[in-house]
């Protein structure tokens, strides 16, 4: 198939890393992909996007987009007018202007997709990128779909209309789909599915390492929802118990200065390293060579839908057989129940106990590492997920029970 992938910024900026393995898996399976970032004003910071860069097309200027919108209206007046008519349901009304702009951008994308002979248009995020893809489909007649993550579900930007217009809407975890079902009609919900974001499954688990001082890694942006402050409190509790460990924070973000100050206040400077943004290839090398003993993500639920979706950072580490600790927020229970350790969010004492369970026992780390790798092989192998996506892009029925997350009660057993 020839598939247009609409992103928010990828390959620009430092986000959306989780989309790269999916595009590479589609290419490896013999499909062709054209990547269109809706915004391309940031530098390229990724170290593993050569395949994406070679297939990327940037949006043109406003005059070109306006001309494309006018041409689309003349060519398919009914469909294009209907796509703008849908915008009347936009709430708040201020968002309608941005939806109108995204729909005009979709008219340009329609011309590009038609000229490229695309079979399908797929948008990541259910917000303005999906508005653009919906407009492109209306202007071109090419079917479309979208992947919804977390915040974009909470925003509920025409989610009902998008699901009814799309061939399908994919939600990356069960809790995201549950939230969407409360926001949309039964007709729209019938087009919604759960299909995880996948990772490349390495051929072998991480090398076995024996260290007197285990290394704990937290691979996450330094933003409040990730719960780094709770992790620092847990680290202080472990240090007070005399537990040997090194804690590394791999990521950048607005919380960096406040976290650095808190590290000094807790006298953790000799046990904690802030690594900043770590190149993806370097992170994978460290996993592969056994430099990390466990990963942790103490995510919080900040209310109003501000919580973890399903951490691809943990998924990637678990693929190497590295045990993981996280909190029961968002889709994390779907990932870790029976394959890792889950603690209540916002509880440094419970987090410290879970980390002690791992750093204090190589046998326990090995046991949970095997379970982690098995979970990723069964539910998050990107090559299998890409095959299922292609079936859905082509309008085929979903493979029975393909990659469906088991019920949490079954996982617990």
C-alpha positions as CSV (number, residue, x, y, z in Angstrom):
1,X,0.0,0.0,0.0
2,X,0.9,3.6,-0.4
3,X,0.2,5.3,2.9
4,X,0.4,9.0,3.9
5,X,1.4,9.4,7.6
6,X,0.4,12.8,9.0
7,X,2.3,13.7,12.2
8,X,2.3,16.8,14.4
9,X,6.1,17.5,14.0
10,X,8.0,14.3,13.3
11,X,10.8,14.2,12.1
12,X,11.2,17.7,13.5
13,X,11.5,18.4,17.2
14,X,12.2,15.7,19.8
15,X,8.8,14.2,20.3
16,X,6.7,11.4,18.6
17,X,9.7,9.0,18.7
18,X,7.2,6.2,19.1
19,X,5.9,6.7,15.5
20,X,9.3,5.8,14.0
21,X,9.3,2.0,14.6
22,X,5.8,1.9,13.1
23,X,6.8,3.6,9.9
24,X,10.0,1.5,9.6
25,X,7.9,-1.7,10.1
26,X,5.6,-0.6,7.2
27,X,8.6,0.1,5.0
28,X,10.2,-3.3,5.9
29,X,7.0,-5.1,4.9
30,X,7.2,-3.6,1.4
31,X,4.7,-0.7,1.8
32,X,5.5,2.9,0.8
33,X,5.0,5.8,3.3
34,X,5.0,9.5,2.8
35,X,5.4,11.5,6.0
36,X,3.8,14.9,6.3
37,X,4.4,16.9,9.6
38,X,1.8,19.6,10.2
39,X,4.5,21.7,11.8
40,X,8.1,21.8,10.7
41,X,9.6,24.9,12.3
42,X,11.7,23.0,14.8
43,X,15.2,21.5,14.2
44,X,15.6,17.8,13.7
45,X,16.9,16.3,16.9
46,X,16.2,12.6,16.4
47,X,19.1,10.3,15.7
48,X,17.1,7.5,14.1
49,X,14.9,9.1,11.5
50,X,16.9,8.7,8.2
51,X,14.1,6.6,6.7
52,X,11.5,9.1,7.7
53,X,13.5,12.1,6.5
54,X,13.9,10.6,3.1
55,X,10.1,10.4,2.8
56,X,9.0,13.7,4.4
57,X,7.1,16.5,2.7
58,X,6.6,19.9,4.4
59,X,3.5,22.0,4.2
60,X,3.7,25.0,1.8
61,X,2.9,28.6,2.5
62,X,-0.6,30.0,3.2
63,X,-1.3,31.2,-0.3
64,X,-0.6,27.7,-1.7
65,X,-2.9,26.2,0.9
66,X,-5.7,28.7,0.1
67,X,-5.4,28.0,-3.6
68,X,-5.6,24.3,-2.9
69,X,-8.7,24.8,-0.7
70,X,-10.4,26.8,-3.5
71,X,-9.5,24.1,-6.1
72,X,-10.9,21.4,-3.9
73,X,-14.1,23.2,-3.4
74,X,-14.5,23.6,-7.1
75,X,-13.7,19.9,-7.8
76,X,-15.8,18.3,-4.9
77,X,-18.1,21.1,-3.7
78,X,-20.5,18.8,-1.8
79,X,-17.9,16.8,0.1
80,X,-15.7,19.8,0.9
81,X,-18.6,22.0,2.0
82,X,-19.8,19.1,4.2
83,X,-16.3,18.9,5.8
84,X,-16.6,22.6,6.7
85,X,-20.2,22.2,7.9
86,X,-19.0,19.6,10.4
87,X,-17.0,22.4,12.1
88,X,-20.1,24.0,13.4
89,X,-20.1,21.5,16.2
90,X,-16.6,22.7,17.4
91,X,-16.5,23.7,21.1
92,X,-15.1,26.0,22.2
93,X,-15.9,28.2,19.3
94,X,-12.4,29.6,19.2
95,X,-11.2,26.2,18.2
96,X,-13.4,26.4,15.0
97,X,-10.9,28.8,13.4
98,X,-8.0,26.4,13.9
99,X,-10.1,23.5,12.6
100,X,-11.0,25.6,9.5
101,X,-7.3,26.2,8.9
102,X,-6.5,22.5,9.3
103,X,-9.3,21.6,6.9
104,X,-7.8,24.0,4.3
105,X,-4.4,22.4,4.9
106,X,-6.2,19.1,4.3
107,X,-7.2,20.3,0.8
108,X,-3.5,20.8,0.0
109,X,-2.8,17.3,1.4
110,X,-5.5,15.9,-0.8
111,X,-3.7,17.2,-3.9
112,X,-0.5,15.7,-2.7
113,X,-2.0,12.4,-1.8
114,X,-3.8,12.1,-5.2
115,X,-0.6,13.0,-7.1
116,X,1.4,10.5,-5.0
117,X,-1.4,7.9,-5.7
118,X,-2.0,7.2,-2.0
119,X,-4.2,4.4,-0.9
120,X,-4.8,5.7,2.6
121,X,-4.2,8.7,4.9
122,X,-3.4,8.1,8.5
123,X,-3.1,10.8,11.2
124,X,-1.4,10.5,14.5
125,X,-3.3,12.5,17.2
126,X,-7.1,13.0,17.2
127,X,-6.8,16.8,17.4
128,X,-5.9,19.1,14.5
129,X,-3.8,16.6,12.6
130,X,-7.0,14.4,12.4
131,X,-9.0,17.5,11.3
132,X,-6.5,17.9,8.5
133,X,-6.7,14.3,7.5
134,X,-10.5,14.4,7.6
135,X,-10.4,17.4,5.3
136,X,-8.0,15.7,3.0
137,X,-10.2,12.6,2.7
138,X,-13.2,14.8,1.9
139,X,-11.4,16.6,-0.8
140,X,-9.8,13.5,-2.4
141,X,-12.0,10.6,-1.7
142,X,-9.1,8.7,-0.2
143,X,-10.0,6.9,3.0
144,X,-8.4,7.9,6.3
145,X,-7.9,6.9,9.9
146,X,-6.3,8.2,13.0
147,X,-4.4,7.1,16.1
148,X,-5.5,8.7,19.4
149,X,-3.2,8.9,22.3
150,X,-4.3,10.7,25.5
151,X,-4.6,14.5,25.6
152,X,-6.2,14.5,22.2
153,X,-9.0,12.3,23.4
154,X,-9.6,14.5,26.4
155,X,-9.8,17.6,24.2
156,X,-12.7,15.9,22.3
157,X,-12.2,18.0,19.1
158,X,-15.0,16.7,16.9
159,X,-14.1,13.2,18.0
160,X,-17.6,11.8,17.2
161,X,-17.5,13.3,13.7
162,X,-14.0,12.0,13.1
163,X,-14.8,8.5,14.1
164,X,-17.9,8.4,11.9
165,X,-15.9,9.9,9.0
166,X,-12.8,7.7,9.4
167,X,-12.3,4.1,8.3
168,X,-11.4,3.5,12.0
169,X,-10.0,5.3,15.0
170,X,-7.2,3.5,16.9
171,X,-6.7,4.1,20.6
172,X,-3.4,3.1,22.1
173,X,-4.8,1.6,25.3
174,X,-8.1,0.5,26.8
175,X,-8.6,3.4,29.2
176,X,-8.3,5.9,26.2
177,X,-11.0,3.9,24.4
178,X,-13.2,3.8,27.5
179,X,-12.9,7.6,27.8
180,X,-13.7,8.1,24.1
181,X,-16.8,5.9,24.4
182,X,-18.2,8.3,27.0
183,X,-17.8,11.2,24.6
184,X,-19.2,9.8,21.3
185,X,-22.3,8.2,19.9
186,X,-22.7,4.4,19.6
187,X,-22.3,4.7,15.8
188,X,-18.9,6.5,16.2
189,X,-17.8,4.1,19.0
190,X,-18.3,1.1,16.6
191,X,-15.4,2.4,14.5
192,X,-13.0,2.6,17.5
193,X,-10.4,-0.1,18.4
194,X,-7.5,-0.6,20.7
195,X,-4.2,-1.2,19.0
196,X,-1.0,-0.5,20.9
197,X,2.0,1.5,19.8
198,X,4.7,-1.1,19.1
199,X,8.4,-1.4,19.3
200,X,11.1,-3.4,17.5
201,X,11.6,-6.6,19.5
202,X,15.4,-7.1,19.8
203,X,16.6,-10.6,18.9
204,X,18.0,-11.1,22.4
205,X,17.3,-9.8,25.9
206,X,19.8,-7.4,27.5
207,X,23.1,-8.8,28.5
208,X,23.3,-10.1,32.1
209,X,25.1,-7.8,34.4
210,X,26.2,-8.2,38.0
211,X,26.7,-5.0,39.9
212,X,27.0,-4.2,43.6
213,X,25.2,-0.9,42.9
214,X,22.2,-1.4,40.6
215,X,21.3,1.3,38.1
216,X,17.7,2.5,37.9
217,X,16.7,4.6,34.9
218,X,13.7,6.8,34.5
219,X,13.2,7.5,30.7
220,X,10.7,10.4,30.6
221,X,10.4,14.1,29.8
222,X,10.8,16.2,32.9
223,X,7.1,17.3,33.2
224,X,4.8,17.2,36.2
225,X,2.6,14.3,35.0
226,X,5.7,12.0,35.0
227,X,6.0,12.2,38.8
228,X,9.7,12.8,39.1
229,X,9.3,14.5,42.4
230,X,7.7,11.4,43.9
231,X,10.6,9.4,42.5
232,X,13.1,11.7,44.3
233,X,11.2,11.2,47.6
234,X,11.3,7.4,47.1
235,X,15.0,7.6,46.3
236,X,15.6,9.5,49.6
237,X,13.8,6.7,51.4
238,X,16.0,4.1,49.8
239,X,19.1,6.1,50.6
240,X,18.0,6.4,54.3
241,X,17.7,2.6,54.4
242,X,21.3,2.2,53.2
243,X,20.3,0.6,49.9
244,X,23.0,0.8,47.2
245,X,21.7,2.3,43.9
246,X,22.3,4.9,41.2
247,X,19.2,6.7,39.8
248,X,19.4,8.3,36.3
249,X,16.9,10.7,34.8
250,X,17.0,10.5,31.0
251,X,15.0,13.4,29.6
252,X,14.7,17.1,29.4
253,X,11.8,19.5,30.2
254,X,10.5,22.4,32.2
255,X,10.9,20.6,35.5
256,X,14.7,20.3,35.2
257,X,15.7,23.2,37.5
258,X,13.1,22.4,40.2
259,X,14.2,18.8,40.2
260,X,17.9,19.7,40.4
261,X,17.1,21.9,43.4
262,X,15.1,19.1,45.1
263,X,18.0,16.7,44.5
264,X,20.3,19.1,46.4
265,X,17.8,19.5,49.2
266,X,17.5,15.7,49.6
267,X,21.3,15.2,49.5
268,X,21.0,12.8,46.6
269,X,23.7,14.3,44.4
270,X,26.0,11.3,44.9
271,X,23.2,8.8,43.9
272,X,21.4,10.6,41.2
273,X,22.4,11.8,37.7
274,X,20.4,14.0,35.4
275,X,21.4,12.9,31.9
276,X,19.3,15.4,29.9
277,X,18.0,14.3,26.6
278,X,19.7,10.9,25.7
279,X,19.9,10.0,22.0
280,X,17.6,7.1,21.2
281,X,20.4,4.9,19.8
282,X,22.4,5.5,22.9
283,X,19.5,4.5,25.1
284,X,19.0,1.3,23.2
285,X,22.7,0.5,23.4
286,X,22.6,0.9,27.2
287,X,19.7,-1.5,27.3
288,X,21.3,-4.0,25.0
289,X,24.6,-4.0,26.9
290,X,23.0,-4.5,30.3
291,X,23.9,-1.1,31.7
292,X,20.4,-0.7,33.2
293,X,19.0,-2.9,35.9
294,X,15.4,-1.6,36.0
295,X,13.3,1.2,34.7
296,X,10.8,3.3,36.6
297,X,8.0,5.8,35.7
298,X,6.1,7.2,38.7
299,X,3.4,8.8,36.6
300,X,0.7,10.9,38.3
301,X,-3.0,11.5,37.6
302,X,-3.4,15.2,37.8
303,X,-7.1,15.2,37.1
304,X,-9.0,16.4,34.1
305,X,-7.6,13.6,31.9
306,X,-4.0,14.6,32.7
307,X,-2.4,11.3,33.2
308,X,-0.1,8.8,31.5
309,X,-1.3,7.2,28.3
310,X,0.8,4.1,27.9
311,X,4.5,4.7,28.1
312,X,6.4,3.5,25.0
313,X,9.6,4.3,26.9
314,X,8.8,1.5,29.3
315,X,7.7,-0.8,26.5
316,X,11.0,-0.3,24.8
317,X,13.0,-1.2,27.9
318,X,10.8,-4.2,28.6
319,X,11.5,-5.5,25.1
320,X,15.1,-6.0,26.2
321,X,13.9,-7.9,29.3
322,X,14.4,-5.0,31.7
323,X,12.0,-5.1,34.6
324,X,9.7,-2.0,35.1
325,X,8.0,-0.2,37.9
326,X,5.2,2.3,37.4
327,X,1.9,3.5,38.8
328,X,-1.7,2.4,38.1
329,X,-2.5,5.4,35.9
330,X,-3.8,5.6,32.4
331,X,-2.8,2.5,30.4
332,X,0.1,1.4,32.6
333,X,-1.9,-1.4,34.3
334,X,-2.6,-2.8,30.8
335,X,1.1,-2.9,30.2
336,X,2.4,-4.0,33.6
337,X,-0.2,-6.2,35.3
338,X,1.5,-9.6,35.5
339,X,4.6,-8.3,33.8
340,X,6.0,-5.6,36.1
341,X,5.4,-3.8,39.4
342,X,2.5,-1.4,39.9
343,X,2.1,1.0,42.8
344,X,-0.4,3.7,43.7
345,X,0.4,7.1,42.2
346,X,1.8,9.8,44.5
347,X,3.1,7.3,47.1
348,X,6.9,7.6,47.6
349,X,6.8,4.8,50.3
350,X,5.1,2.3,48.0
351,X,7.5,3.2,45.1
352,X,10.5,2.8,47.4
353,X,9.3,-0.6,48.4
354,X,8.8,-1.7,44.8
355,X,12.2,-0.5,43.8
356,X,13.8,-2.3,46.8
357,X,12.1,-5.5,45.6
358,X,14.1,-5.2,42.4
359,X,17.4,-3.7,43.3
360,X,17.7,-6.0,46.3
361,X,17.2,-9.2,44.3
362,X,18.9,-10.2,41.0
363,X,16.6,-13.2,40.9
364,X,13.5,-11.0,41.1
365,X,14.9,-8.8,38.4
366,X,15.5,-11.8,36.1
367,X,12.0,-13.2,36.8
368,X,10.2,-9.9,36.0
369,X,12.5,-9.2,33.1
370,X,11.4,-12.4,31.4
371,X,7.8,-11.6,32.0
372,X,8.3,-8.1,30.6
373,X,9.9,-9.3,27.4
374,X,7.1,-11.9,26.9
375,X,4.4,-9.2,27.3
376,X,6.1,-7.1,24.7
377,X,6.5,-10.0,22.3
378,X,2.8,-10.9,22.7
379,X,1.2,-7.4,22.6
380,X,3.6,-4.8,21.4
381,X,5.7,-6.3,18.5
382,X,5.6,-3.5,15.9
383,X,6.0,-5.8,13.0
384,X,2.7,-7.6,14.0
385,X,1.0,-4.3,14.8
386,X,2.0,-2.9,11.4
387,X,0.5,-6.0,9.6
388,X,-2.8,-5.4,11.5
389,X,-2.7,-1.7,10.6
390,X,-2.4,-2.5,6.9
391,X,-5.4,-4.8,7.1
392,X,-7.4,-2.0,8.6
393,X,-6.1,0.6,6.2
394,X,-7.3,-1.7,3.4
395,X,-10.7,-1.9,4.9
396,X,-10.4,-5.6,5.8
397,X,-12.1,-6.8,9.0
398,X,-9.9,-7.0,12.0
399,X,-8.0,-10.2,12.7
400,X,-10.0,-12.0,15.3
401,X,-8.6,-11.3,18.8
402,X,-5.4,-9.8,17.2
403,X,-3.3,-8.1,19.7
404,X,-6.2,-7.5,22.1
405,X,-5.0,-6.8,25.6
406,X,-6.2,-9.6,27.9
407,X,-8.5,-8.7,30.7
408,X,-6.6,-7.5,33.7
409,X,-8.1,-10.2,35.9
410,X,-6.6,-12.8,33.5
411,X,-3.2,-11.0,33.6
412,X,-3.3,-11.0,37.4
413,X,-3.6,-14.8,37.4
